[in-house]
Amino acid sequence: MGVIRRMGKQGDIPTKWELDDEGSVQQAQHVFDDAMRAKMLAFNMDEGGGEQIKSFDPKAREIVLIPQIAGGN
């Protein structure tokens, strides 16, 4: 099972999927694609930390989506 954790003002919103359940994989893909259109950053998390990704990987164990942070002067 994999999970996407979308971080936002409401906190951590999880979306789970199972590789053998095409509907749940499609839903997770949709959540990921929406986040990319919203210019969020995506990280594939593993035991050693995270690596930024640009496309959905249904084999990932955990994907974290975070909003971009704007810098100041």
C-alpha positions as CSV (number, residue, x, y, z in Angstrom):
1,M,0.0,0.0,0.0
2,G,1.1,3.5,-0.7
3,V,0.0,6.9,0.7
4,I,0.1,10.5,-0.5
5,R,0.2,13.0,2.3
6,R,-0.9,16.4,1.1
7,M,0.1,19.1,3.5
8,G,-1.9,22.3,3.7
9,K,-3.9,24.6,5.9
10,Q,-6.1,21.8,7.0
11,G,-3.1,19.6,8.0
12,D,-2.1,16.3,6.6
13,I,-4.7,14.9,4.1
14,P,-3.9,11.3,3.2
15,T,-4.8,9.4,0.1
16,K,-4.1,5.7,0.1
17,W,-3.8,3.2,-2.8
18,E,-3.2,-0.5,-3.5
19,L,-1.3,-1.6,-6.6
20,D,-3.9,-4.2,-7.3
21,D,-6.8,-1.7,-7.1
22,E,-6.8,0.3,-10.3
23,G,-9.4,2.7,-9.0
24,S,-7.3,3.7,-5.9
25,V,-4.2,4.1,-8.1
26,Q,-6.1,6.4,-10.4
27,Q,-7.4,8.5,-7.5
28,A,-3.9,8.9,-6.1
29,Q,-2.7,9.8,-9.6
30,H,-5.4,12.5,-9.8
31,V,-4.4,13.9,-6.3
32,F,-0.8,14.0,-7.4
33,D,-1.6,15.7,-10.8
34,D,-3.8,18.3,-9.1
35,A,-0.9,19.1,-6.7
36,M,1.5,19.5,-9.5
37,R,-0.9,21.9,-11.3
38,A,-1.1,23.8,-8.0
39,K,2.7,24.1,-8.1
40,M,3.2,22.0,-5.0
41,L,6.5,20.1,-4.4
42,A,6.4,16.3,-4.2
43,F,8.9,14.0,-2.3
44,N,9.2,10.2,-2.4
45,M,9.9,9.4,1.2
46,D,12.0,6.3,2.2
47,E,14.0,5.2,5.2
48,G,16.9,7.6,4.5
49,G,14.8,10.7,3.8
50,G,13.1,12.0,0.7
51,E,13.8,12.7,-2.9
52,Q,12.0,15.3,-5.0
53,I,9.9,13.8,-7.8
54,K,8.0,15.3,-10.7
55,S,5.8,12.3,-11.6
56,F,3.6,9.9,-9.7
57,D,5.1,6.5,-8.9
58,P,2.5,3.9,-7.9
59,K,5.2,1.8,-6.4
60,A,6.2,4.5,-3.9
61,R,5.5,3.7,-0.2
62,E,4.9,7.4,0.8
63,I,4.7,10.6,-1.2
64,V,4.6,13.9,0.6
65,L,3.1,17.0,-1.1
66,I,3.9,20.4,0.3
67,P,3.1,23.9,-0.9
68,Q,6.0,26.0,-2.2
69,I,7.3,28.6,0.2
70,A,7.8,32.1,-1.1
71,G,10.9,33.9,0.0
72,G,11.1,37.5,1.2
73,N,13.6,40.3,1.0
